[in-house]
Structures are given as structure tokens and as C-alpha cells.
Amino acid sequence: MRFHFVLIFNVTFFICSCGEDLCKFIPHSRGNKTYKFFLAFEEELCEDYVGENFFKALGFSLLPVVFGGANYTRFVPPNSYINARDFASIRELADYLLYLDQNPEEHIKYFTWQEKYYLQETPYDLWDICEYLQNADKVKLEIDALRATNTTIAGWINENRCRPYELPETWTT
């Protein structure tokens, strides 16, 4: 998705590749002066998933620009991100980012959430759960057991809640 954004808008800036550690590229400073925005675009649109790069961006005081399937208002503080899907075109989004870049008093409004909330590090145990869930054989056994005891849970687990992204037509022109 990030690659399509660059191709369509013909922009030149650094975008981390999938799987690369954000820490290598962004100074460990909450007062980051070099970068203002981070593209937190998901490869699939999942209704209950906000990627970890979103939270890494917040931790570095960067403003995440999201493109995903989640209802972000359920998972993250209000006014802590820009949803690319709220814009009619990629040009409109880029113009808004340029506006924020040139108007610090508007950009800083996206960080007022820090007056009420703080970002807490996720214990690594949660990431261990993700690794465990990627082990299909073990998970299949547990899903089969759930299916036998509770069809509601099994249906929820097996329901495909993700879909591949499609760029809005207005973004491709």
C-alpha cells in the first residue's frame, strides 16, 4: 500500500519496508524534529486490527497517517491520527499533510490526546501470543476443540475479518 501511495503521488521520502525496525531510522526522541508523519498503511483491511507501527509512530511523537480497515475510534485516542480514507484523493491528503507541515499550530492539535492518555509499552508476552497463533498446527487443534464446544467462538475465529485493500478510484487519477 505504501508503495502505491508513492507511485501515485510521485513523492520522494523515506518509507520503512515491512518488517524493518522503525528504531533504526527515527531518532529516539519524543521531540523529533526531522519527521512529522508516519504512513501506517496496512496490507490488508482488518476490522479489528491496528498495526504495531501505528503505536511505534505515536511513541516517537510522529503523526500516523493510517489506511486500514479498523474503526480507529474504538482503539486509539481521538485526534491522534489522520485517516487517509477520509480524503477524496491522494492529492487532497498530500495537500493536507503539507498544510499541517506549514502550520505547526494545527499539527500540534493532533497531540492533545497526550494530556489525557499515555502510551504504555506492550509486554513482550503479547507478541509471544502472536507467534504462537502463527503456528497453524497447534492453533488448528485448539480451534477444532473450540468448534466442538462453542460454535459462536469458532465462527468468530474462522470468520474472515480482513480483505485486501483497493485504492479508491479517485486516488488512481
C-alpha positions as CSV (number, residue, x, y, z in Angstrom):
1,M,0.0,0.0,0.0
2,R,2.7,2.5,0.9
3,F,4.5,1.8,-2.4
4,H,1.2,2.6,-4.3
5,F,1.0,5.9,-2.4
6,V,4.5,6.9,-3.6
7,L,3.9,5.8,-7.2
8,I,0.5,7.6,-7.5
9,F,1.5,10.8,-5.9
10,N,5.1,10.7,-7.2
11,V,6.5,11.7,-3.8
12,T,10.0,11.2,-2.6
13,F,10.5,10.5,1.1
14,F,11.7,7.6,3.2
15,I,9.2,4.8,3.9
16,C,10.2,1.8,6.1
17,S,9.8,-1.6,4.5
18,C,7.6,-4.2,6.1
19,G,9.4,-5.9,9.0
20,E,12.2,-3.3,9.3
21,D,12.8,-1.9,12.8
22,L,11.5,1.7,12.9
23,C,14.0,2.4,15.6
24,K,16.9,2.2,13.1
25,F,15.6,5.2,11.1
26,I,14.0,7.5,13.6
27,P,15.9,9.2,16.5
28,H,14.9,8.0,20.0
29,S,13.4,11.3,20.9
30,R,9.9,12.4,21.7
31,G,10.9,15.8,20.5
32,N,11.5,14.5,17.0
33,K,12.3,17.5,14.7
34,T,13.2,15.6,11.5
35,Y,9.9,13.7,10.8
36,K,6.3,14.7,11.4
37,F,4.3,11.9,9.8
38,F,4.4,8.2,9.5
39,L,2.5,6.2,6.9
40,A,0.9,3.4,8.9
41,F,-0.8,1.7,5.9
42,E,-2.0,-1.9,6.3
43,E,-1.5,-4.5,3.6
44,E,-5.0,-5.9,4.4
45,L,-8.0,-4.1,5.8
46,C,-8.9,-5.9,9.0
47,E,-11.8,-4.5,11.1
48,D,-10.3,-5.4,14.5
49,Y,-6.6,-4.7,13.8
50,V,-4.4,-1.7,14.2
51,G,-0.8,-2.4,13.2
52,E,2.1,-2.0,15.6
53,N,3.7,0.7,13.5
54,F,0.8,3.0,14.4
55,F,1.8,2.7,18.1
56,K,5.5,3.0,17.3
57,A,4.8,6.2,15.5
58,L,2.9,7.6,18.5
59,G,5.8,6.6,20.7
60,F,8.2,8.7,18.6
61,S,5.7,11.7,18.6
62,L,5.0,11.2,14.9
63,L,1.5,11.7,13.5
64,P,0.3,8.4,12.0
65,V,-1.4,8.6,8.6
66,V,-3.5,5.4,8.5
67,F,-5.1,3.4,5.8
68,G,-6.7,0.3,7.2
69,G,-10.0,-1.4,7.9
70,A,-10.2,-0.8,11.6
71,N,-12.6,1.6,13.2
72,Y,-9.8,3.5,14.8
73,T,-12.1,5.4,17.1
74,R,-12.5,2.1,19.0
75,F,-8.8,1.5,19.6
76,V,-6.9,4.8,19.8
77,P,-7.3,8.2,21.3
78,P,-9.3,10.8,19.4
79,N,-7.3,13.2,17.2
80,S,-4.2,11.1,17.4
81,Y,-4.0,10.1,13.7
82,I,-5.1,11.1,10.1
83,N,-7.2,8.6,8.3
84,A,-6.2,8.6,4.6
85,R,-9.6,7.1,3.7
86,D,-11.3,10.3,4.8
87,F,-9.8,12.1,1.8
88,A,-11.4,12.1,-1.7
89,S,-8.0,11.8,-3.4
90,I,-4.4,11.2,-2.7
91,R,-3.7,14.8,-3.8
92,E,-6.2,16.1,-1.2
93,L,-4.4,14.0,1.5
94,A,-1.0,15.3,0.4
95,D,-2.2,18.9,0.4
96,Y,-3.5,18.4,3.9
97,L,-0.2,17.0,5.1
98,L,1.7,19.9,3.5
99,Y,-0.8,22.3,5.2
100,L,0.0,20.7,8.6
101,D,3.7,20.8,7.9
102,Q,3.5,24.5,7.3
103,N,1.1,25.3,10.2
104,P,2.6,23.9,13.4
105,E,-0.3,25.2,15.5
106,E,-2.6,22.9,13.5
107,H,-0.2,20.0,13.5
108,I,0.2,20.1,17.3
109,K,-3.5,19.7,17.8
110,Y,-3.1,16.0,16.9
111,F,-1.0,15.6,20.1
112,T,-3.5,17.0,22.6
113,W,-4.5,13.4,23.4
114,Q,-1.3,13.2,25.4
115,E,-2.9,15.5,28.0
116,K,-5.4,12.6,28.9
117,Y,-3.6,9.5,27.7
118,Y,-0.2,8.0,27.7
119,L,1.3,5.2,25.6
120,Q,2.2,2.1,27.6
121,E,4.7,-0.4,26.3
122,T,3.2,-3.7,25.4
123,P,4.6,-6.6,27.4
124,Y,6.5,-9.0,25.1
125,D,4.2,-11.8,26.3
126,L,1.6,-10.4,23.9
127,W,4.0,-10.7,21.0
128,D,4.6,-14.3,22.0
129,I,0.9,-14.9,21.7
130,C,1.1,-13.6,18.1
131,E,4.0,-16.0,17.3
132,Y,2.0,-18.9,18.8
133,L,-1.0,-18.1,16.8
134,Q,1.1,-18.2,13.6
135,N,1.8,-21.9,14.3
136,A,-1.1,-23.3,12.3
137,D,-0.9,-26.9,13.6
138,K,-1.3,-26.0,17.2
139,V,-3.9,-23.4,16.5
140,K,-5.9,-25.8,14.4
141,L,-6.1,-28.3,17.3
142,E,-7.4,-25.6,19.6
143,I,-9.9,-24.3,17.0
144,D,-11.2,-27.8,16.5
145,A,-11.7,-28.1,20.2
146,L,-13.5,-24.7,20.4
147,R,-15.6,-25.7,17.4
148,A,-16.8,-28.8,19.2
149,T,-17.7,-26.8,22.4
150,N,-18.8,-23.3,21.2
151,T,-19.9,-22.6,17.7
152,T,-20.1,-18.9,18.3
153,I,-16.4,-18.6,19.3
154,A,-15.4,-21.0,16.5
155,G,-17.4,-19.0,14.0
156,W,-15.8,-15.8,15.1
157,I,-12.3,-17.2,14.9
158,N,-12.9,-18.7,11.4
159,E,-14.7,-15.6,10.0
160,N,-12.5,-13.8,7.6
161,R,-12.5,-10.3,9.0
162,C,-9.8,-9.0,6.6
163,R,-10.0,-8.0,3.0
164,P,-7.3,-6.9,0.5
165,Y,-7.2,-3.2,0.1
166,E,-8.4,-1.5,-3.0
167,L,-7.5,2.1,-3.7
168,P,-10.5,4.4,-4.2
169,E,-10.9,5.3,-7.9
170,T,-10.2,8.9,-7.2
171,W,-6.8,8.0,-5.8
172,T,-5.6,6.5,-9.0
173,T,-6.0,9.6,-11.2
